[in-house]
Amino acid sequence: MYSQLTNEKVIKLAKIGNSWVDTLDSFELISPIDGRVIGLVADCGPEEALRAIDASEEAFELWKATSVDTRYQILSRWAQLIVEEKNQLAEIMALEMGKPLKEGKKEVDYAASFVWWYAEEAKRIYGLTIPAPMPSKRIVVLYEPVGPVLAITPWNFPAAMVTRKAAAAIAAGCTIIIKPAEHSPLTATFLAFLWDKAGGPPGVLQVLPTANPERLCKVFFDDFRIRKISFTGSIPVGKAIYREAAKTLKGVLLELGGNAPMIVFADADIDTAIREAIQAKFRNAGQACVAVNRLYVEKKISEPFCSKLVEETKKLVLGDPLLPSTDIGPLVGEQSLHKIHSLLADVLEKGGKILCGGKSQGLYFAPTIVWVSDPSARILSEEIFGPVLPVIPFEMEREVISWANATNYGLASYVMTSDLKRAFRLSEALRFGIVGINDGRPSCCQAPFGGIKESGIGREGGQWGIKEFLETKYLSFNLD
């Protein structure tokens, strides 16, 4: 597979306008599987950024006037090609960021679902007529595309985060420039290759890889022609982007970090709760913003629950992500590994106990369950982004709600209970943008995904996602 990928030169280039561009500079893409160099990738800088903005602006004038039927047809064809190339995309993700093949294939389906969805949503950008205050006037409201968009996508879901942003923007009539994460540029460039194959017009979707995102993105931030920035990533970077966007009053769509609590009550179905906890925690080796970061278990069931949880966690297969049997692959890099070891050391210093796992070999970290007895443990307040699940016992509902909400994060939360009244109480009391009730994987293309507090601004997915890329225009007609 290394040689096969290396020979696919086109996906190691930048897509600018109607051309695949090689740059003077390049950077090594290293696989977390074994540290081998996959190949050299185009390293875009300010010159390429300006060319991309020019192409995006030029294409926007044509694309915004394109019929919704044409948008639908091209997006539908793109979605079909993405599904047809599922195996290739899954292998690319496994190589460049370590996602197991079985998960990668699911992500490709998830990525394609957004393209299918927004192909249809393009047909539903409805305007309004409003009764006027005078008989001689008419009021009309239209929705128009905001203009060229910059999307900065993460490495952990390198296919789905591209399509969730790009499909919505393109369906709205915008053009979009993708700046993929340094760890996973090839997934984005391969998706751009499929966009071309689907008949996508030049300049509508462009991809600029780089090893120096600050230098590249400064050009986009400073240029007034970019009218919207969509970013998925960390809170500190999101805040920095927000500040930069303010200089030219660009719109922002920010999906930032999470510190998701899962609360398991004694009345919950234990098997369901454990299944959902494992899915919500260990998918992508815990490297997901909606991954469970804190597992609160009612004290009266905590011992049998933990025993069963450990038993099921030990069944997960850690290993080479290119093997079909693997459940958990490597972490993306050394920084992630060091952070996890640091968080676990802090837990142990404060009286905690590792119930299973806790060891690593290279970037491969065993799925870990840890009992936390001190509420000041850093692991409860910092985003883990790894395969470590802290368990904390609780006794009172009011108490655990307070603990769950005691964070600046506000993305996802989960409640496991068979009590309908409690489910409603908790869903209203938890200050998070997403609440999964007996559901550890609530994300889907039809629903609004996003957080409150410091976890973000705006929503992706569903009817809300396309609205992020539309401006409201008010027309007033005087018929006198």
KEMI-828225 format. One line per 10 residues: their letters; for each residue x, y negated, z negated of C-alpha. Coordinates in steps of 0.25 Angstrom, whole numbers, plus 5000, padded with zeros to 4 digits. Last residue first. Example, Ala and Ser with C-alpha at 12.3 -4.5 7.8 and 13.67 -1.06 7.14 Angstrom:
<rs>
SA) 5055/5004/4971  5049/5018/4969
</rs>
This chain:
<rs>
DLNFSLYKTE) 4812/4785/5024  4817/4799/5024  4828/4797/5014  4836/4810/5013  4845/4814/5001  4855/4825/5003  4862/4831/4991  4875/4839/4993  4879/4850/4983  4893/4856/4985
LFEKIGWQGG) 4895/4871/4986  4907/4880/4983  4903/4883/4968  4889/4886/4974  4894/4898/4981  4898/4905/4967  4885/4902/4960  4876/4910/4970  4884/4922/4965  4898/4922/4962
ERGIGSEKIG) 4908/4912/4956  4904/4902/4945  4909/4888/4941  4919/4884/4930  4928/4893/4922  4932/4901/4910  4935/4889/4902  4921/4888/4897  4912/4895/4906  4914/4906/4916
GFPAQCCSPR) 4911/4911/4930  4905/4922/4939  4890/4919/4944  4884/4932/4949  4881/4938/4962  4896/4942/4965  4897/4951/4953  4904/4950/4939  4897/4956/4928  4907/4967/4925
GDNIGVIGFR) 4907/4971/4910  4891/4972/4910  4884/4975/4897  4880/4960/4897  4891/4953/4905  4891/4938/4901  4897/4928/4911  4900/4913/4910  4903/4915/4895  4898/4908/4883
LAESLRFARK) 4892/4921/4876  4879/4917/4869  4869/4918/4880  4874/4932/4885  4875/4936/4870  4861/4933/4866  4856/4939/4879  4863/4952/4877  4859/4952/4862  4845/4952/4866
LDSTMVYSAL) 4847/4963/4876  4854/4972/4866  4861/4983/4873  4875/4976/4871  4888/4973/4878  4891/4959/4881  4901/4953/4890  4908/4940/4893  4914/4933/4905  4919/4919/4908
GYNTANAWSI) 4919/4909/4896  4933/4907/4891  4936/4897/4880  4934/4907/4870  4926/4910/4857  4913/4914/4864  4916/4929/4862  4919/4927/4847  4907/4919/4845  4898/4929/4852
VEREMEFPIV) 4905/4940/4843  4901/4933/4830  4887/4931/4834  4885/4945/4837  4891/4950/4824  4901/4962/4821  4913/4961/4831  4924/4970/4835  4935/4965/4844  4941/4973/4856
PLVPGFIEES) 4952/4968/4865  4953/4974/4879  4966/4973/4886  4967/4976/4901  4972/4962/4905  4968/4948/4907  4968/4945/4892  4961/4931/4892  4965/4925/4879  4956/4923/4867
LIRASPDSVW) 4954/4937/4862  4968/4942/4866  4974/4931/4858  4970/4938/4845  4964/4928/4835  4952/4937/4833  4960/4947/4826  4955/4962/4826  4957/4965/4841  4956/4980/4845
VITPAFYLGQ) 4964/4982/4859  4959/4990/4871  4970/4991/4882  4970/4995/4896  4984/4999/4899  4993/4988/4905  5000/4990/4918  5009/4978/4922  5021/4986/4918  5017/4997/4908
SKGGCLIKGG) 5007/4992/4898  5002/4996/4884  4990/4991/4876  4981/5003/4879  4972/5008/4869  4966/5003/4855  4977/4992/4853  4975/4986/4839  4973/4972/4834  4979/4966/4821
KELVDALLSH) 4984/4953/4826  4998/4957/4831  4991/4967/4839  4982/4957/4846  4994/4948/4849  5002/4959/4855  4990/4962/4864  4989/4948/4869  5004/4948/4872  5003/4961/4879
IKHLSQEGVL) 4992/4956/4888  4999/4943/4891  5012/4950/4895  5004/4959/4905  4997/4948/4911  5010/4940/4913  5017/4952/4919  5007/4953/4931  4994/4958/4937  4991/4968/4927
PGIDTSPLLP) 4992/4982/4932  4980/4992/4936  4968/4997/4928  4958/5007/4933  4967/5015/4942  4962/5028/4948  4962/5022/4963  4977/5020/4962  4982/5007/4968  4980/5000/4954
DGLVLKKTEE) 4991/5008/4949  4988/5012/4934  4979/5011/4922  4968/5021/4922  4956/5017/4912  4952/5029/4903  4959/5023/4891  4949/5012/4892  4937/5022/4890  4943/5028/4877
VLKSCFPESI) 4947/5014/4872  4933/5009/4874  4927/5022/4867  4935/5020/4855  4933/5005/4855  4918/5007/4855  4918/5017/4844  4926/5007/4835  4919/4994/4839  4904/5000/4837
KKEVYLRNVA) 4901/4993/4824  4910/4981/4827  4903/4976/4839  4913/4975/4850  4920/4963/4856  4928/4965/4868  4937/4953/4871  4943/4950/4885  4933/4957/4894  4937/4955/4908
VCAQGANRFK) 4930/4943/4915  4943/4936/4919  4949/4949/4924  4962/4955/4922  4958/4966/4913  4965/4977/4921  4957/4973/4933  4944/4979/4926  4949/4982/4912  4940/4973/4904
AQIAERIATD) 4926/4972/4910  4926/4987/4915  4931/4992/4901  4921/4983/4894  4910/4988/4903  4912/5002/4901  4914/5000/4886  4901/4993/4885  4894/5003/4893  4898/5015/4885
IDADAFVIMP) 4895/5007/4872  4881/5003/4876  4880/4991/4867  4872/4990/4854  4885/4989/4846  4888/4976/4854  4900/4974/4864  4904/4960/4867  4913/4958/4878  4921/4945/4878
ANGGLELLVG) 4928/4939/4890  4940/4930/4889  4939/4924/4903  4948/4916/4913  4944/4906/4924  4934/4905/4935  4935/4891/4940  4927/4885/4951  4932/4870/4953  4927/4859/4962
KLTKAAERYI) 4937/4849/4966  4937/4835/4960  4950/4831/4967  4959/4830/4954  4949/4839/4947  4953/4851/4954  4967/4850/4948  4961/4850/4934  4952/4862/4937  4964/4869/4943
AKGVPISGTF) 4971/4867/4930  4959/4872/4922  4958/4885/4930  4973/4887/4928  4972/4887/4913  4959/4895/4914  4964/4907/4922  4960/4911/4935  4949/4910/4946  4949/4897/4954
SIKRIRFDDF) 4939/4890/4964  4943/4876/4968  4934/4868/4976  4935/4855/4985  4949/4858/4992  4950/4846/5001  4954/4837/4990  4968/4843/4990  4975/4842/4976  4970/4856/4971
FVKCLREPNA) 4973/4863/4984  4987/4858/4985  4990/4861/4970  4985/4875/4973  4997/4879/4981  5008/4873/4971  5000/4879/4959  4998/4892/4965  5012/4896/4968  5013/4910/4972
TPLVQLVGPP) 5003/4907/4983  4992/4914/4992  4984/4905/5000  4971/4911/5006  4961/4904/5015  4946/4906/5017  4939/4896/5026  4951/4892/5034  4949/4901/5045  4935/4906/5048
GGAKDWLFAL) 4931/4920/5041  4929/4930/5052  4929/4942/5043  4944/4946/5046  4948/4932/5042  4941/4934/5028  4947/4948/5028  4961/4941/5029  4957/4932/5018  4953/4943/5009
FTATLPSHEA) 4967/4949/5012  4973/4936/5008  4965/4936/4994  4969/4950/4991  4984/4947/4995  4985/4935/4985  4984/4943/4972  4995/4940/4962  4997/4926/4967  4982/4923/4965
PKIIITCGAA) 4974/4919/4977  4973/4904/4982  4961/4905/4991  4957/4894/5000  4942/4892/5003  4933/4886/5013  4919/4882/5009  4905/4885/5016  4898/4891/5003  4900/4905/5008
IAAAAKRTVM) 4915/4902/5009  4916/4897/4995  4908/4909/4989  4916/4919/4997  4929/4913/4993  4927/4912/4978  4921/4926/4975  4930/4931/4987  4943/4927/4981  4940/4931/4967
AAPFNWPTIA) 4935/4945/4972  4948/4948/4979  4959/4944/4970  4952/4948/4957  4963/4948/4947  4972/4939/4955  4964/4926/4954  4959/4916/4965  4961/4902/4967  4950/4897/4977
LVPGVPEYLV) 4952/4883/4984  4939/4878/4991  4937/4870/5004  4924/4863/5003  4912/4861/4994  4902/4869/5003  4889/4862/5004  4876/4863/4996  4864/4855/5001  4853/4847/4993
VIRKSPMPAP) 4842/4840/5000  4834/4828/4995  4823/4822/5003  4818/4807/5002  4806/4800/5007  4796/4806/4997  4805/4801/4985  4811/4808/4973  4815/4820/4982  4812/4834/4981
ITLGYIRKAE) 4824/4842/4982  4829/4851/4994  4839/4861/4992  4851/4868/4999  4854/4883/4999  4867/4890/5000  4861/4904/5001  4867/4909/5014  4881/4908/5009  4877/4916/4997
EAYWWVFSAA) 4876/4928/5007  4891/4928/5011  4893/4924/4996  4888/4938/4991  4895/4946/5002  4908/4938/4999  4906/4940/4984  4904/4955/4985  4917/4957/4993  4925/4953/4981
YDVEKKGEKL) 4917/4963/4972  4919/4974/4982  4934/4970/4983  4935/4970/4968  4929/4984/4967  4940/4989/4976  4950/4982/4968  4945/4989/4955  4947/5003/4961  4960/4999/4967
PKGMELAMIE) 4966/4994/4954  4969/4979/4953  4984/4977/4952  4986/4963/4957  4993/4964/4971  4992/4979/4974  4979/4982/4968  4973/4970/4974  4978/4974/4988  4973/4988/4986
ALQNKEEVIL) 4959/4983/4983  4959/4974/4995  4963/4985/5004  4953/4995/4999  4942/4985/5000  4945/4981/5014  4931/4984/5019  4925/4977/5007  4932/4964/5010  4929/4966/5025
QAWRSLIQYR) 4914/4966/5022  4915/4954/5013  4922/4946/5024  4911/4950/5034  4901/4945/5024  4908/4932/5022  4909/4930/5037  4894/4933/5040  4889/4925/5028  4898/4913/5032
TDVSTAKWLE) 4892/4914/5046  4878/4915/5041  4880/4903/5032  4884/4894/5044  4897/4888/5045  4897/4873/5042  4905/4874/5029  4915/4883/5037  4919/4873/5048  4922/4861/5039
FAEESADIAR) 4928/4870/5029  4938/4876/5039  4945/4863/5040  4946/4861/5025  4951/4875/5023  4961/4874/5034  4967/4861/5028  4966/4866/5014  4974/4879/5019  4985/4870/5026
LAEEPGCDAV) 4986/4862/5013  4988/4875/5004  4998/4881/5014  5007/4868/5013  5005/4868/4998  5010/4882/4996  5006/4896/5000  5015/4908/4996  5012/4919/5006  5013/4933/5000
LGIVRGDIPS) 5025/4942/5000  5023/4957/4997  5018/4968/4988  5030/4966/4979  5031/4978/4969  5028/4975/4954  5022/4989/4952  5007/4987/4952  5007/4972/4949  5010/4970/4964
ILEFSDLTDV) 5020/4958/4967  5016/4948/4978  5029/4941/4981  5028/4926/4986  5029/4919/4999  5034/4906/5004  5035/4901/5018  5020/4905/5020  5014/4915/5029  5000/4911/5034
WSNGIKALKI) 4988/4918/5039  4981/4908/5048  4967/4903/5050  4967/4893/5039  4977/4898/5029  4978/4913/5024  4991/4915/5017  4999/4927/5020  5001/4940/5012  4988/4946/5017
VKENTLQSYM) 4992/4945/5032  5005/4953/5029  4997/4966/5027  5010/4974/5028  5013/4972/5013  5000/4978/5010  5002/4991/5017  5016/4992/5012  5012/4990/4998  5000/5000/5000
</rs>
